Amino acid sequence: MKKIRIALIILICLCLLAIPFRHPIKNKIVSLYGILKNRGRSINNTDCTDCDILFNDGIKAHKIAYKYEGIKEQKTDDGLIKLGKKNVLKPIENNEFYIVRNLTHSKPLLLPKAIDFLDKLSMLYNKKCMENNIIYRQFEITSGSRSIESVKKLGEVNENSIKNSPHLKGKTIDISWRAFGGNKDQLKLFISALSELKNQRKCFVKFERNGCFHTTVN
């Protein structure tokens, strides 16, 4: 009985110690369950079953792109806006080739080199659509440049967010693959265009199951 009481006391102590970490632990369990559940399955009927193989550039790869090039990390969004006024960063807006969503945790501002990349991606994707007699569908940008403040806020609602986010450097964007919906032909050609530019070392790309191609311009 004495051993049982000691074991119960230890168990209660461990439970009390774990209380402050209950939400992170829960999130990790849910995340792991989702990965195991979706293993071997297609991703949301997008014909992107090989995207995790095509686009698997990790944090180290993205760091290569901004090691010698990129803006200084800004503490607040106001800092990004000031860089925009100084023309260090340029605005990205809706056009015939892509849509910029209402960005809640980033600003629609990028270095000129990143905007040039979007133009190249658009042209290549459009060319592939024309060659295959497929109607062009605009792709959607879901994240632009972030400040330290916005990264911190995002981390409160998205556990995939990291403190040293490439989005702090002004030439990283997130492009939604979910936004293509049932337009599998367009998505297939877009993936082909993005993959081609990646193979040319024009960018580094990480496929994220939460819905985007995390892309850093090189």
Protein Blocks (a to p, Z undefined) as FASTA:
>chain_A
ZZmmmmmmmmmmmmmmmmmmmmmmmmmmmmmmmmmmmgoiaehhlopmmmmmmmmccfkl
mmmmmmmgccdddfblklmmmmmmnomaccddddfkbccdddfkbccdddfklmmmmmmm
mmmmmmmmmmnopacdddddfbdcddfklmmmmmmmomkbcfklfklnopaccddfklnm
mmlmlmmmmmmmmmmmmmnopaccdddfklpacdddZZ
